[in-house]
Amino acid sequence: MHNPIGISGFSAYFPPYRVDLADWCQWTGAAWDKTSTVIGRSFRMRGPDESVYTMAGNAVMRLIEQYDVDPARVGFLGLGTESSTDNSAGAIIVKGMLDEGLTAKGLPRISRNCEVPELKHACLGGIYALKQGLRYLALERKDTCAIVVSADIAEYARGSTGEPTQGAGAVAMLLERDPALLEVDLPNIGSASDYRAVDFRKPVMRNLIRGTLNCHFQDLPVFNGKYSTTCYLDQTLHALDDMLQRMNRQPADYYDSLAAVFMHRPYHRMPLTSFALSYLVGLAKNGEAGREELAAHCRAARTDVEQVLAEMRLKPDLRELVRTGSIETDVYPLSIALAKEFRNSSKFNALVADKLSLGADVMKDIGNVYCAALPAWMAAGLDDAFSQEIDIASREVLAVGYGSGDAAEAIPMRVAERWAEAASSIAFRNTLEPYQSLTRAQYETLHDTGNAPDLLAPNSGFIVSDVGRSATPGIHDEGIEYYRFLT
C-alpha cells in the first residue's frame, strides 16, 4: 500500500494596504448592509514595490521558516496564478529570489534539480499546481518534498460591480508523503471543464486597445457577473458528481459526514449558495430517503418537486446563452429559488452553514485573491479549528476549486491524526497584521497609478527594487523586474 500524500503546512502573505469596505461604501454610496452580508469587510491591495512574484516569494519564505523545511529537499516549486507579468518565465522567478533570500539568511538554496512550473487557469491555477505537485510526489523516488504557491492580484475598474471584490495575496503549501495536515485522495479528485466564452476573461488585446500597456500594468478583466455565477454553480456540480462517482458515495450521505467544506470564494455569499445547491441536487441522487427530504424542502418552499427534479436532470449548454444574448437567464431557476428558501431552514444552519464556518469570518477581510482564495480558506479553517480546539483528526473534509473560463476540481481529503501540531504553525490571523487602512485618496491613487502618498514602506521580505529600461546591444532588460530581499 502506498503512503498517503498531501499537505503538511500552509503559510500566507497579504500586503498591508487595506481598504475597509465600510469606508468604501461611504465613498461610493453603496449599501453597507448588503456589501457586508454578500461580500465581506475589507480587501488588500498590492503596494508600489510589490508584484505577484514578490508576494509568492514572501509566502514561500515564511513556509520554509515556519515548518523548518530543508530547501535542498524541495524538488518541485509550482506557481499558480493568473496575474503573472512575464509570458516566458514563471516559478523560476520565485526560485531565483528565494535562493538569494535563503543565502542572506545563511540557509541552503533550493535544489538545483527542482521543477519550476507555472500553471494558469483563472482562479484554478493553484489547484492545478497542487494536483501536479501531488502527482510529482506520487511518482518521485527520492526523499523530496514539494511546494506550491498560489499568488494573485484581483483588480477591477472603479465603479464596476467587481470593485468591492478586489484583493491581493499569496498562500504557499508544503506537500509531503505521510502529510502532517491533510491526506489528499488523489485518485478520486473530481474534474469538470467546459468552455464558456465571456464568463471571465483577460484578453491581452483589450489592454492594447485601451492603451494601458505601460509601467502600471492593470490586467482588468472582462466579466459578466450573473453569467459567471451561473457558470460557477453549474461547473462545481459537475466536478462534485465526478468525484462522488469515483468514490462510489451517495451525495447527501457524504456531505453529512464532512467535518468542513472549503470552496473557491470570490466573495462571502458565493460558496454558501453553491454548497446549498450542491446538497439539494445531491438529495435527488441519494435514493428514496434523499428524494423524500428534497420533497420536504420543496413543500416548505411551495415548489413542485417533480418540476425541480426535471430541472436538476437538465444538462444546459451555457454557451448557447452567449450566442442568443441571454446571459442574464437563470438555467436552474427553480433549484436556485429552492436553495434561497433552504437558507432559512434549520437543516441549512446545521449542515451547510456549519460545515462552511471554519475560517469563514477571517476570510471576510481577505477579499478575492483568485488562485489563492481556496488555499487561503483552507489555511484559515485549519487555523480556526486549532484555535478553537475542535477535534477534527481523521475526519473527512472537502475542497472545491473553480476557475472561470470554465473548470472545477472537487478534492476529497482526510485530516491527519497529528494535524494540530502542524496547524499551530499556520497563525493565519497574524499574516493580516500590521496593516494600514487607506484613505479614499490613497485608495484611488494606488488603484489608478500604482502608488500613493504616505504609504507604509516595507521593512522586510522581497520587494521590486528596479525595472529594467535598457534596450542597448550590451544588455537588453526592458521591462524585467529586479528584486531585493530586506532582512
Sequence and secondary structure as in RCSB ss.txt:
>XXXX:A:sequence
MHNPIGISGFSAYFPPYRVDLADWCQWTGAAWDKTSTVIGRSFRMRGPDESVYTMAGNAVMRLIEQYDVDPARVG
FLGLGTESSTDNSAGAIIVKGMLDEGLTAKGLPRISRNCEVPELKHACLGGIYALKQGLRYLALERKDTCAIVVS
ADIAEYARGSTGEPTQGAGAVAMLLERDPALLEVDLPNIGSASDYRAVDFRKPVMRNLIRGTLNCHFQDLPVFNG
KYSTTCYLDQTLHALDDMLQRMNRQPADYYDSLAAVFMHRPYHRMPLTSFALSYLVGLAKNGEAGREELAAHCRA
ARTDVEQVLAEMRLKPDLRELVRTGSIETDVYPLSIALAKEFRNSSKFNALVADKLSLGADVMKDIGNVYCAALP
AWMAAGLDDAFSQEIDIASREVLAVGYGSGDAAEAIPMRVAERWAEAASSIAFRNTLEPYQSLTRAQYETLHDTG
NAPDLLAPNSGFIVSDVGRSATPGIHDEGIEYYRFLT
>XXXX:A:secstr
    EEEEEEEEE  SEEEEHHHHHHHH   HHHHHHHT SEEEE  TT  HHHHHHHHHHHHHHHTT  GGGEE
EEEEE S    SS  HHHHHHHHHHHHHHTT     TT B  EE  GGGHHHHHHHHHHHHHHH  SS EEEEEE
EEEE   TTSTTGGG EEEEEEEEEEES SSEEE GGG EEEE   SSSEE  HHHHHHHT  SSS     EE H
HHHHHHHHHHHHHHHHHHHHHHT  HHHHHHH SEEEE  SSTHHHHHHHHHHHHHHHHTSHHHHHHHHHHHHHH
TT  HHHHHHHHT    HHHHHHTT TT  SSHHHHHHHHHHTTSHHIIIIIIHHT TTHHHHTTT   GGGHHH
HHHHHHHHHHHHTT   TT EEEEEEEETTTEEEEEEEEE TTHHHHHTTT GGGGG S EE  HHHHHHHHHHS
  TT     SEEEEEEE   BSSS B TT EEEEEE 
